[in-house]
Amino acid sequence: MARAAKAGSSGGSGEPRRYGFPIAITIVVVLGVLLVGWARETREATSAPRVGDHWHSAYDIYVCSAPNEGTWRSKVLNENDPNGIHTHGDGLIHVHPFNSLASGDDAIMGEFFSSFGAIDDTSITLDTGETITEGFDCGGQPAVLKVARYDAQDRDRDPEVFTEGLANIRFVKNLEAFTIAFLPVDEVPPMPRPERFTFLEAVDPRAIASEAPFVEAPAEVDLSEQEPTTSAAG
């Protein structure tokens, strides 16, 4: 028996036992890791909004000049659209992914801004080329850049307010509303102006590609659309 045991642990017949099992385990582990990674990428690529979806959200940009005062900025007019998150100069964000760069977890505020300018945690760059940077005087307090997410279908609900990771704010459903604002740290951005919701409600929900609202919405006549006098860096 001792001889048999010794023979079984040495020589050519023992090599498959010695190396075969660890190699098989290694292959299984590698394949498992690859499978998990593939499944994760597939899940992210197929999560909403998907390529071909067409969501709409209202947006507005507000720059303070003093407590309880401020100026609404004009709509972005640049319709550049490399990946499918864009505007048609109508005060709406059209979330219409053309590819994976604007779908699922990549359907984000930064993708919208990158089509015409930029956004980070301290500044925005508009389609006019103007950059507004936080920190300027806002009625005796430094202005802070923040983004409020409202639900256009439930406007009584308190907004979700972001002060960090602004470029990574996701579009999570159809009919949201966002206010990008420069305000004192303790103030909540106001809801977008009523006319933005008028345009939002006028968009054909059946549209595959929407160049503009399918019914004519009233023209904006709010004098606060004029350029603000607030001092801003850039």
Secondary structure, 3 states (H helix, E strand, C coil): CHHHHHHHCCCHHHHHHHHHHHHHHHHHHHHHHHHHHHHHHHHHHHCCCCCCCCEEEEEEEEEEEECCEEEECCCCCCCCCCCCEECCCCCEEEECCCCHHHCHHHCEHHHHHHCCCEECCCEEECCCCCEEECCCEECCEECEEEEEEEECCCCCCCCEEECCCHHHCECCCCCEEEEEEEECCCCCCCCCCHHHHHHHHHCCCCCCCCCCCCCCCCCCCCHHHCCCCCCCEC
